[in-house]
């Protein structure tokens, strides 16, 4: 992460979530595992590539117990932690709503 709190690469996000000494060989895979395990909705992250370089990330969630998906958010580097966290919150909220729609309706029937 640089001095302006701007995310310029996957490594910046890893620095945000974990100590650098824990980073393994594949930072994108590690980030994907962290987001899946440490968000309520089990978020996914996929690289956006151009000419074999990661230029951004697609993030979203597949809602368990339904055929629903949240909106996919396309985030091109650089972006801020505020933008990152706002999108995570939107995904979590949308996943919760979609899960409730399916599962609460099933309980009522």
C-alpha positions as CSV (number, residue, x, y, z in Angstrom):
1,X,0.0,0.0,0.0
2,X,1.3,3.4,-0.8
3,X,1.2,6.6,1.3
4,X,-2.2,7.7,-0.1
5,X,-4.0,4.5,1.0
6,X,-4.6,3.6,-2.7
7,X,-4.7,0.0,-3.8
8,X,-2.5,-0.5,-6.8
9,X,-2.2,-4.3,-6.9
10,X,-3.2,-7.5,-5.2
11,X,-0.3,-7.3,-2.8
12,X,-1.7,-4.0,-1.4
13,X,-4.9,-5.8,-0.4
14,X,-2.9,-8.6,1.2
15,X,-0.9,-6.1,3.2
16,X,-4.3,-4.8,4.4
17,X,-5.5,-8.2,5.6
18,X,-2.4,-10.1,6.8
19,X,1.2,-9.6,7.8
20,X,3.6,-9.8,4.9
21,X,5.4,-12.7,6.4
22,X,2.4,-14.9,5.8
23,X,2.1,-14.3,2.1
24,X,2.6,-17.4,0.0
25,X,3.7,-17.7,-3.6
26,X,0.3,-16.9,-5.1
27,X,-1.1,-13.7,-3.6
28,X,-4.3,-13.8,-5.6
29,X,-5.1,-17.3,-4.4
30,X,-4.4,-16.2,-0.8
31,X,-6.6,-13.1,-1.2
32,X,-9.4,-15.3,-2.6
33,X,-9.1,-17.7,0.4
34,X,-9.1,-14.8,2.9
35,X,-12.2,-13.1,1.3
36,X,-14.1,-16.4,1.1
37,X,-13.3,-17.4,4.7
38,X,-13.6,-14.0,6.4
39,X,-16.7,-12.5,4.8
40,X,-20.2,-13.6,5.8
41,X,-21.2,-14.2,2.2
42,X,-18.1,-16.2,1.1
43,X,-17.0,-13.6,-1.4
44,X,-15.1,-14.6,-4.6
45,X,-12.4,-12.6,-6.3
46,X,-11.3,-13.1,-9.9
47,X,-8.5,-11.4,-11.7
48,X,-9.2,-8.9,-14.6
49,X,-6.2,-9.4,-16.9
50,X,-4.9,-7.5,-19.9
51,X,-1.9,-8.9,-21.8
52,X,-1.2,-11.4,-19.0
53,X,-1.1,-8.6,-16.3
54,X,-3.7,-8.3,-13.5
55,X,-5.2,-4.9,-13.9
56,X,-8.1,-5.3,-11.5
57,X,-10.4,-7.6,-9.7
58,X,-14.0,-8.8,-10.1
59,X,-15.7,-9.4,-6.8
60,X,-19.0,-10.8,-5.8
61,X,-20.7,-13.8,-4.2
62,X,-22.7,-16.9,-5.1
63,X,-25.5,-17.1,-2.5
64,X,-25.6,-20.6,-0.9
65,X,-28.9,-22.3,-0.8
66,X,-30.2,-20.5,-3.9
67,X,-29.4,-20.0,-7.6
68,X,-28.7,-16.3,-7.0
69,X,-25.6,-14.3,-7.5
70,X,-24.8,-10.8,-6.2
71,X,-23.8,-8.1,-8.6
72,X,-20.3,-8.5,-9.8
73,X,-18.1,-5.5,-9.0
74,X,-15.4,-4.7,-11.5
75,X,-12.5,-2.8,-9.7
76,X,-9.6,-1.6,-11.9
77,X,-6.3,-0.7,-10.1
78,X,-5.8,1.8,-8.6
79,X,-8.7,2.1,-6.2
80,X,-9.0,3.1,-2.6
81,X,-9.7,1.1,0.5
82,X,-12.9,3.0,1.0
83,X,-14.0,1.9,-2.5
84,X,-12.9,-1.7,-1.7
85,X,-14.7,-1.8,1.7
86,X,-17.9,-0.1,0.3
87,X,-18.1,-2.8,-2.4
88,X,-17.6,-5.6,0.1
89,X,-20.4,-4.1,2.3
90,X,-22.7,-3.9,-0.8
91,X,-22.0,-7.5,-1.7
92,X,-22.6,-8.7,1.9
93,X,-25.9,-6.8,2.1
94,X,-27.1,-8.1,-1.2
95,X,-26.1,-11.7,-0.4
96,X,-27.9,-11.4,2.9
97,X,-31.1,-10.1,1.1
98,X,-31.0,-12.8,-1.5
99,X,-30.4,-15.5,1.1
100,X,-33.3,-14.2,3.2
101,X,-35.6,-14.1,0.1
102,X,-35.1,-17.8,-0.6
103,X,-34.8,-19.2,2.9
104,X,-37.4,-17.2,4.7
105,X,-39.9,-17.8,1.9
106,X,-39.2,-21.6,2.3
107,X,-39.8,-21.4,6.1
108,X,-43.1,-19.7,5.6
109,X,-44.4,-22.4,3.2
